[in-house]
Amino acid sequence: MGAFYVEHEYWFAVFQLVTAMLGMGATLTARDFRDVVREPGAVTLGMVVQLVLVPLATFGFLRLLGVQGGVAVGIALIASIPGGTTSNIFTYFARGNSALSISITGLTTLACLVTTPLILAALISDKLPADFTMPSGQIVNEIAYTLLLPLALGMSYLHIYPRQAVTVSKWCIRASLLGIALIVAGSLSAGRLNIEVFGMDNVLLVVYFTLALTATGWLATRLFSLSRPDSTAIEFEVIVRNVNLGVLLKASLFPASMVATAQLGDAVLLTLLLYGGLQMIIAAVLIMFHRKSTKRAGSGLAL
């Protein structure tokens, strides 16, 4: 499978991202963006945290620790992509403001058409090979055709066939998870996910970055004294990134079949996948924490 995966890596990535965005779109309606009007302050803050504060924190992290190579590129990709759809589900489980979470996810997903290439260029233009030029136009096209178009198609399907949309969304999300599993299996069989080559120092860098983003989300919401449900929503938007998009951009910018950048691309992919696993662990811990906090607050009010 290894050789087949290396040759067709890009299409594996397209499959997993397109199915994920179709599944997300099939759950969204125009009503899900009502917080833009009802709570413009919280939505605006969430957007600022995602599109300004997260890149600034990432810039400081990369410079402070002197992160280089594929790990730096992977971390920059994580910072430049929007929050993932799973953040909406986690926010709900943590008893946060789900409507706010959906609004921020949707708006930052639309904004990333412009912001992602700009943030990437600002963070890692000096960390790429000397002969590499950031293909901003290519990144915009990838986002438009594999992220925004499937999202719009999913929303249109929900509008036309509301009863069937739940089933379609469920199977699309399952297909996307299968896509991620195939990418991991293909990369492993091709020898592209080698922790020994990657190095434990780099693993720790990804762990530190995950904790840094967690702290960024927590501090930003406390600084502006948001309500607990709003704070929870923004925290999850910061932590849970759309790693699917990151994997697609990696496959497009550093294809496994291109020998010159293969080692760099392998480090980028492993950084993305490590973060994807770590964000799930952090999210699970936060869900338990917020649910217990809500329960204690409820008990206090009852007394």
C-alpha positions in Angstrom: 0.0 0.0 0.0 2.9 2.3 0.7 3.9 3.0 -2.9 0.2 3.4 -3.9 -0.3 5.9 -1.1 2.8 8.0 -2.0 1.6 8.2 -5.6 -1.9 9.2 -4.7 -1.5 11.0 -1.3 -3.2 14.2 -2.6 -6.4 12.4 -3.5 -6.5 10.6 -0.1 -6.3 14.0 1.5 -9.0 15.5 -0.9 -11.3 12.6 0.0 -11.0 13.0 3.7 -11.5 16.8 3.7 -14.3 16.9 1.1 -16.3 14.3 3.0 -15.7 16.1 6.3 -16.9 19.5 4.9 -20.0 17.9 3.2 -20.8 16.4 6.6 -20.4 19.7 8.4 -22.4 21.6 5.7 -25.3 19.1 6.1 -25.7 20.2 9.7 -25.6 24.0 9.1 -28.4 26.5 8.3 -28.5 30.3 8.1 -30.0 30.2 11.6 -26.8 28.8 13.0 -25.1 32.2 12.4 -27.7 34.2 14.4 -25.1 35.0 17.1 -23.4 37.3 14.6 -26.4 39.6 15.2 -27.5 38.6 18.7 -24.0 38.5 20.3 -21.7 40.5 18.0 -19.2 41.2 20.8 -18.6 37.5 21.6 -18.4 36.5 17.9 -16.0 39.4 17.1 -13.8 38.4 20.1 -13.8 34.8 19.0 -12.8 35.9 15.4 -10.0 38.1 16.8 -8.6 35.4 19.0 -8.6 32.9 16.1 -7.3 35.1 13.3 -5.0 37.5 15.3 -4.1 36.2 18.8 -3.4 32.6 17.8 -1.0 33.6 14.9 0.7 36.1 17.2 1.1 33.4 20.0 2.4 31.0 17.4 4.9 33.5 16.1 6.2 34.1 19.6 6.4 30.3 20.2 8.4 29.6 17.0 10.8 32.5 17.7 11.2 31.9 21.4 12.0 28.2 21.0 13.8 28.5 17.7 11.6 25.8 16.0 12.8 24.9 12.5 12.1 22.6 9.6 9.0 20.6 9.1 7.9 21.0 12.7 7.8 24.8 12.3 5.8 24.4 9.0 3.4 22.0 10.7 2.8 24.3 13.7 2.3 27.3 11.3 -0.3 25.3 9.4 -2.1 24.5 12.6 -2.2 28.2 13.5 -3.4 29.3 10.1 -6.3 26.9 9.7 -9.7 27.5 11.2 -11.3 25.6 14.1 -12.6 22.1 13.3 -16.2 21.0 13.3 -15.5 18.8 16.3 -15.2 21.9 18.4 -18.9 22.5 18.1 -19.7 19.0 19.4 -17.1 19.3 22.2 -18.6 22.7 23.2 -22.0 21.1 23.5 -20.7 18.3 25.7 -18.9 20.9 27.9 -22.2 22.8 28.2 -20.8 25.8 26.4 -22.4 28.2 24.0 -22.9 25.8 21.0 -24.5 28.5 18.8 -21.5 30.8 19.3 -19.1 27.9 18.5 -20.9 27.2 15.3 -20.9 30.9 14.3 -17.1 31.2 14.9 -16.3 28.0 13.1 -18.4 29.0 10.1 -17.0 32.5 9.8 -13.4 31.6 10.3 -13.8 28.8 7.7 -15.0 31.4 5.2 -12.3 33.9 6.3 -9.5 31.3 5.9 -9.7 31.7 2.1 -7.8 34.9 2.7 -6.2 34.5 6.1 -4.6 31.1 5.7 -2.0 32.0 3.0 -1.3 35.4 4.7 -0.7 33.8 8.1 1.5 31.0 6.6 3.6 33.5 4.7 4.1 35.6 7.8 5.0 32.7 10.0 7.2 30.5 7.9 8.4 32.3 4.8 11.9 32.3 6.3 11.8 28.6 7.4 11.2 27.1 3.9 13.8 25.8 1.4 15.5 28.7 -0.4 14.0 27.7 -3.7 10.5 27.3 -2.4 7.9 30.0 -3.2 4.7 30.1 -1.1 2.0 29.3 -3.7 -0.7 31.6 -2.3 -3.0 31.2 -5.3 -2.8 27.4 -5.1 -3.7 27.5 -1.4 -6.7 29.7 -2.1 -7.9 27.3 -4.8 -7.5 24.3 -2.5 -9.5 26.0 0.2 -12.2 27.1 -2.2 -12.7 23.8 -4.0 -12.1 21.3 -1.2 -13.4 23.2 1.8 -15.9 26.0 1.0 -17.5 24.3 -2.0 -18.3 21.0 -0.2 -19.5 23.1 2.8 -21.9 25.0 0.5 -23.1 21.8 -1.1 -23.8 20.2 2.2 -25.8 23.3 3.4 -27.8 23.3 0.1 -28.6 19.6 0.6 -29.9 20.2 4.1 -32.1 23.0 2.8 -33.6 20.9 0.0 -33.7 17.5 1.8 -33.8 18.2 5.5 -34.9 14.7 6.5 -32.1 12.9 4.7 -29.4 15.4 5.6 -28.8 13.8 9.1 -28.0 10.5 7.6 -25.9 12.0 4.8 -23.9 14.0 7.4 -23.3 11.0 9.6 -22.0 8.9 6.7 -19.9 11.7 5.4 -18.2 12.2 8.8 -17.6 8.4 9.0 -16.1 8.5 5.5 -13.8 11.4 6.6 -12.6 9.4 9.6 -11.9 6.5 7.2 -9.9 8.9 5.1 -7.8 9.9 8.1 -7.3 6.2 8.9 -6.2 5.5 5.4 -3.7 8.4 5.4 -2.2 7.1 8.7 -2.1 3.6 7.4 -0.6 4.6 4.0 2.0 6.8 5.7 3.0 4.1 8.1 3.3 1.5 5.3 5.5 3.9 3.3 7.7 4.5 6.3 6.7 8.2 6.5 5.6 8.2 10.2 8.8 7.4 12.0 9.0 8.8 15.6 12.7 7.9 15.9 13.5 10.0 12.8 11.1 12.7 14.0 12.8 12.8 17.4 11.4 13.1 20.9 12.5 16.7 21.1 10.1 17.5 18.3 7.4 15.5 19.9 7.8 17.6 23.0 7.7 20.8 20.9 4.3 19.7 19.6 3.1 19.0 23.1 4.3 22.4 24.3 2.6 24.1 21.4 -0.7 22.3 22.2 -0.4 23.5 25.8 0.5 27.0 24.6 -2.7 27.2 22.5 -4.8 25.9 25.4 -3.4 28.7 27.6 -4.0 31.3 24.9 -7.7 30.4 24.6 -8.1 30.3 28.4 -6.3 33.7 29.0 -8.1 35.5 26.2 -11.5 34.6 27.5 -10.6 35.5 31.1 -9.1 38.8 30.1 -12.4 40.0 28.6 -14.5 38.5 31.4 -16.8 36.5 29.1 -19.5 34.3 30.5 -18.6 30.7 31.2 -20.6 29.3 28.2 -19.0 31.9 25.8 -15.5 31.3 27.3 -15.9 27.5 26.8 -17.0 28.0 23.2 -14.0 30.1 22.3 -11.5 27.9 24.2 -12.6 24.9 22.1 -12.4 27.0 18.9 -8.8 27.8 19.7 -7.7 24.2 20.7 -9.6 22.1 18.2 -8.3 22.9 14.7 -9.4 21.7 11.3 -6.5 19.2 11.0 -8.2 17.8 7.9 -7.5 21.0 6.0 -3.9 21.0 7.3 -3.3 17.5 5.9 -4.7 18.5 2.6 -2.5 21.6 2.4 0.5 19.5 3.4 -0.3 17.0 0.6 -0.6 19.8 -1.9 2.5 21.8 -0.9 4.8 18.9 0.0 3.6 15.8 -1.9 5.0 12.5 -0.7 6.1 11.7 -4.3 8.4 14.7 -4.4 11.8 13.5 -3.2 13.3 17.0 -2.7 10.8 17.9 0.0 9.8 14.4 1.2 11.6 14.6 4.6 10.2 18.1 5.2 6.7 16.9 4.3 6.9 13.8 6.6 7.8 16.0 9.5 4.8 18.3 8.7 2.4 15.4 8.5 3.6 13.9 11.8 3.3 17.3 13.5 -0.3 17.6 12.2 -1.3 14.1 13.3 0.3 14.4 16.7 -1.5 17.7 17.3 -4.7 16.1 16.1 -4.4 13.4 18.8 -3.3 15.8 21.5 -6.2 18.2 20.9 -8.6 15.3 21.5 -7.0 14.5 24.8 -7.0 18.2 25.9 -10.6 18.5 24.8 -11.7 15.4 26.8 -10.0 16.8 29.9 -11.7 20.2 29.4 -15.1 18.6 28.9 -14.8 16.8 32.2 -13.6 20.0 33.9 -16.4 22.2 32.6 -19.1 19.7 33.3 -18.0 19.4 36.9 -17.7 23.2 37.2 -21.2 23.6 35.8 -22.6 21.0 38.2 -20.9 22.7 41.2 -22.3 26.0 40.1 -25.8 24.5 39.8 -25.5 23.0 43.3 -24.4 26.3 44.7 -27.4 28.1 43.2 -29.8 25.4 44.5 -28.4 26.0 48.0 
